[in-house]
Amino acid sequence: MSKLKKNLIAAAVLMAGFALAIGSYLLLAPENRNSAGLDVQPASEALPVRENSHRLTQPTKSELTIVEFLDFECESCGAMYPVVERLRETYGDRVTFVARYFPMPGHRNGELAARTAEAAARQGKFEAMYTKLFTTQKEWGESQDWKESVFRGYAQELGLDMARFDADLADPEVAGRIQDDQRDGLGLGVQGTPTFFLDGEQIAIPGSYEAFKALIDARLSD
């Protein structure tokens, strides 16, 4: 191997390490709540799913659990949303699908969207808000404007008690619930969204519905 090639490889490794360090700093550094930053540390005993995690399906006899750490403002999560919905239709009576919060820094409204979903969950409307946020993502995502009024509109559309919704949206316990999911994610090695776990094992993001279905079929046939 030539000296030039060795130097190029070394430089690439150093740049990759630098990028990872910067990414970790951005995720862990304390920032203003309105800038979508969260000051969180990895959970000491991280779990892919907990008793209070939001389950999108609850089969009577679950054969497999699929957990997604997601950011409602993440375009890749938005692209995977219809894939997950098709999988839920196909395997909803056999597979437990779990959604966990992992808003990423750099998304102006990602953490706010997560709190919106959690506030809706307190009124039994998590799945409805989960669906609303993803199906409208192109209308509010990647914006530098604060979208609380938009999300309040969604809450009204879903028939939520708005006084309670507003109180929950501002409740530190709701923000803490988001942070709890992030702590587990960090403890499990989650570095971006979406990140999927199948029965506790992190997997590469399948490139299509067919690829994800094949992976599930293989696990179910074991």
C-alpha positions in Angstrom: 0.0 0.0 0.0 1.4 3.4 -1.0 2.2 6.0 1.7 -0.4 8.4 0.1 -3.1 5.8 0.3 -2.2 5.1 4.0 -2.4 8.8 4.8 -5.8 9.1 3.1 -7.2 6.1 5.0 -5.8 7.6 8.3 -7.4 10.9 7.5 -10.7 9.3 6.8 -10.7 7.4 10.1 -9.8 10.6 12.0 -12.7 12.5 10.2 -15.1 9.7 11.0 -14.1 9.8 14.7 -14.4 13.6 14.8 -17.9 13.5 13.2 -19.0 10.9 15.8 -17.6 13.0 18.6 -19.4 16.1 17.4 -22.6 14.1 17.0 -22.4 12.8 20.5 -21.7 16.3 21.8 -24.6 17.8 20.0 -26.9 15.1 21.4 -25.7 15.3 24.9 -25.0 19.0 25.3 -27.6 21.1 27.2 -29.4 23.5 25.0 -32.5 25.7 25.2 -35.7 23.6 25.2 -37.0 25.6 22.3 -34.0 24.7 20.2 -34.9 20.9 20.4 -31.8 20.0 22.4 -31.9 17.7 25.4 -29.4 17.3 28.2 -29.5 13.5 28.7 -27.1 10.8 29.7 -27.3 7.1 28.7 -29.3 4.9 31.0 -27.1 2.8 33.2 -29.4 -0.2 32.6 -30.9 0.6 29.1 -33.8 -1.5 27.8 -35.3 -1.5 24.3 -38.8 -1.5 25.7 -40.4 -0.8 29.1 -43.8 -1.2 30.7 -44.8 2.3 29.8 -43.5 2.3 26.2 -46.1 3.1 23.6 -47.3 -0.1 21.9 -48.9 0.4 18.5 -50.1 -3.3 18.5 -50.8 -5.6 21.4 -51.3 -9.1 20.1 -52.8 -11.6 22.5 -49.8 -13.9 21.9 -46.9 -11.8 20.6 -44.2 -13.8 18.8 -41.8 -10.9 18.2 -41.3 -7.3 19.4 -40.2 -4.5 17.0 -39.1 -1.3 18.7 -38.4 1.9 16.7 -36.6 4.9 18.2 -37.9 7.7 16.1 -38.0 11.5 15.6 -41.3 12.8 14.2 -39.4 15.5 12.2 -36.9 13.0 10.8 -37.4 12.6 7.0 -36.1 9.0 7.2 -38.6 8.2 9.9 -41.3 9.7 7.7 -40.2 7.5 4.8 -40.3 4.4 7.1 -43.7 5.3 8.5 -45.8 3.7 5.6 -43.5 0.7 5.7 -44.2 0.2 9.4 -47.9 0.7 8.8 -48.0 -2.0 6.2 -46.1 -4.3 8.5 -48.6 -3.6 11.3 -51.4 -4.6 9.0 -49.6 -7.8 8.0 -48.3 -8.8 11.5 -50.5 -6.9 14.0 -51.8 -10.2 15.4 -48.4 -11.7 15.8 -45.9 -8.9 16.3 -45.8 -6.1 19.0 -44.8 -2.8 17.4 -43.4 -0.2 19.9 -42.6 3.5 19.2 -40.0 5.3 21.4 -39.0 8.9 21.3 -35.6 10.0 20.1 -35.8 13.6 18.9 -32.5 14.6 17.3 -30.7 17.9 17.7 -31.0 20.1 14.6 -34.7 19.5 14.3 -36.4 22.7 15.5 -39.7 21.0 16.3 -38.7 17.4 16.9 -38.7 17.5 20.7 -41.9 19.6 20.7 -43.6 17.0 18.4 -42.6 14.3 20.9 -44.1 16.2 23.8 -47.2 16.8 21.6 -47.5 13.0 21.1 -47.0 12.4 24.8 -49.5 15.0 25.9 -52.0 13.3 23.5 -51.1 9.9 25.1 -52.2 11.3 28.4 -55.7 11.5 26.9 -55.5 8.1 25.2 -54.7 9.5 21.8 -51.0 8.6 21.3 -51.6 6.5 18.1 -53.9 9.1 16.6 -51.3 11.9 17.2 -48.5 9.6 16.0 -50.3 9.1 12.8 -51.2 12.8 12.5 -47.6 14.0 13.0 -46.2 11.6 10.4 -48.9 12.1 7.8 -48.4 15.9 8.0 -44.7 15.9 8.4 -44.1 17.7 5.1 -46.2 20.6 6.2 -44.2 21.4 9.3 -41.0 19.5 9.3 -37.6 21.0 8.5 -38.9 24.4 9.5 -37.1 27.0 11.6 -40.4 28.3 12.8 -41.8 27.2 16.2 -44.9 25.0 15.4 -46.7 24.8 18.7 -49.8 26.5 17.2 -49.8 23.9 14.4 -49.6 21.0 16.9 -52.3 22.6 19.0 -54.5 22.6 15.9 -53.9 18.9 15.5 -54.9 18.4 19.2 -58.1 20.2 18.5 -58.8 18.1 15.4 -58.4 15.0 17.6 -60.9 16.3 20.1 -58.5 16.7 23.0 -59.3 18.7 26.1 -57.2 21.7 25.2 -56.7 23.1 28.7 -55.4 19.7 29.8 -53.3 19.4 26.6 -51.6 22.8 27.1 -50.9 21.9 30.7 -49.4 18.5 29.8 -47.4 20.0 26.9 -45.7 22.3 29.5 -45.4 19.7 32.2 -41.8 18.8 33.1 -42.9 15.2 33.5 -43.8 15.0 29.9 -40.5 16.4 28.9 -38.9 13.9 31.3 -40.8 11.0 29.6 -39.1 12.0 26.3 -35.7 12.1 28.0 -36.3 8.6 29.5 -36.7 7.2 26.0 -33.6 9.0 24.8 -31.6 7.7 27.8 -32.5 4.1 26.9 -31.7 4.8 23.3 -28.2 6.2 24.1 -27.5 3.4 26.4 -28.4 0.9 23.6 -26.1 2.7 21.2 -28.7 4.6 19.2 -27.0 7.3 17.2 -29.7 8.4 14.8 -33.2 7.8 13.6 -34.9 5.6 12.8 -33.2 2.8 14.7 -35.0 -0.5 15.0 -34.6 -3.4 17.4 -36.0 -6.9 16.9 -36.4 -8.7 20.2 -33.7 -6.5 21.7 -31.2 -6.8 18.8 -30.4 -3.6 16.8 -30.7 -4.1 13.0 -29.7 -2.2 9.9 -32.6 -0.2 8.4 -34.3 -2.4 5.8 -34.4 -0.7 2.4 -38.0 -1.6 1.6 -41.2 -3.2 2.9 -40.2 -6.5 1.2 -36.8 -6.5 2.9 -38.3 -5.8 6.3 -41.0 -8.4 5.8 -38.4 -11.0 4.8 -36.5 -10.3 8.0 -39.6 -10.6 10.1 -40.6 -13.9 8.4 -37.1 -15.3 9.0 -37.4 -14.4 12.7 -40.9 -15.8 13.1 -39.9 -19.1 11.4 -37.0 -19.7 13.8 
